[in-house]
Every structure is written in C-alpha cells, then in structure tokens.
Amino acid sequence: MNRRKYIKQTFWGITGLGLFSGLYTWQIEPFWLEFVKLKMPINNLPENLVGKTLMQISDIHIGDMFDYHFIIDSFKKAKELEPDFVVYTGDYVSLSNDEVQYDKLQETLKNIVHGRLGTLGILGNHDYGKNWSQISIANNIADKLEQSGIKVLRNGKRRIEWN
C-alpha cells in the first residue's frame, strides 16, 4: 500500500467513525430505554422490606436536546412494573434556564412513576445550572418535584412509613 492510499483510507476511516459516533450520541443513545431487574440480597434487611422492589430513574434531561415525549412514554412503561419504591437520581433538566424547559418539565412530571410505598429524589449537577452556581434553578426544580409527589432529599433524610 502506498502512502497516499494509506492516508486516504485513514481519513475516510476516521471520518466514518466520527459520523457514526455523532449519530449514535444524537439519535440512538438518548432513546435507549433499559429496564434491568436484579435480585439484590442485602444483609440484615428488615423483614418487612424483603421482596420489595426499588426502581431508579436517572438523567431524564428535559430540554431542547430531544423530544421529551419519549420520557413521558418511558414513564408509562415503567408504571406497568408497579414498583414499591422509586428513586429519581438527578439531572431532570439540561443546563439552560428558560421557561420552555420548565414547561416541558412540568408536563413530564404529570406522568412520573410513583412508588407504592415511597418516592424520593435528589438533584443532579445539571439541576444547579452552569457550574453548580444557580441555586434558583435547583430551588425551582425541587419545588416542581415536591409538587409532583417526589420527596426531595437535599443534604437531609426522610423517613418513609408504611404498614
């Protein structure tokens, strides 16, 4: 193989890999819904928790990056699993701070999955705005989550009581 052919093939190989990576991160990975059911034996678990189910939902990133209706449809599928506990682990929005994003989040939260026994959430880095510096964004999101029935943990703890 001569040098020119090698450079040309390398160029097209790198270009193809870049295009594939871009397509994957833009059109495939954001819509990759995965439900994983695992048995998790826990030593000294209280008897009344044995057999209960926990669902974790994370990184929904409501914003302008993709159609948020996909998240709403995903929540509808997740509700069918009827979890006992649901925990939301942050990044409800993208980094922008605009009313359109909050309107989309509000509509999405009307469809959230609630646990039969408890629903908790924490905020993620995107929920605090740029460089974790916009506390008003975090407060706004936390208020919306609480209004939707998600008990938000912010440097604290909550006790969940059930029969």
PyMOL commands that set and color helices and strands:
alter all, ss='L'
color gray80, all
select helices_A, chain A and resi 3-31+47-49+69-79+99-109+125-128+130-132+135-147
alter helices_A, ss='H'
color red, helices_A
select strands_A, chain A and resi 54-57+85-89+118-122+151-152
alter strands_A, ss='S'
color yellow, strands_A
deselect
rebuild
show_as cartoon
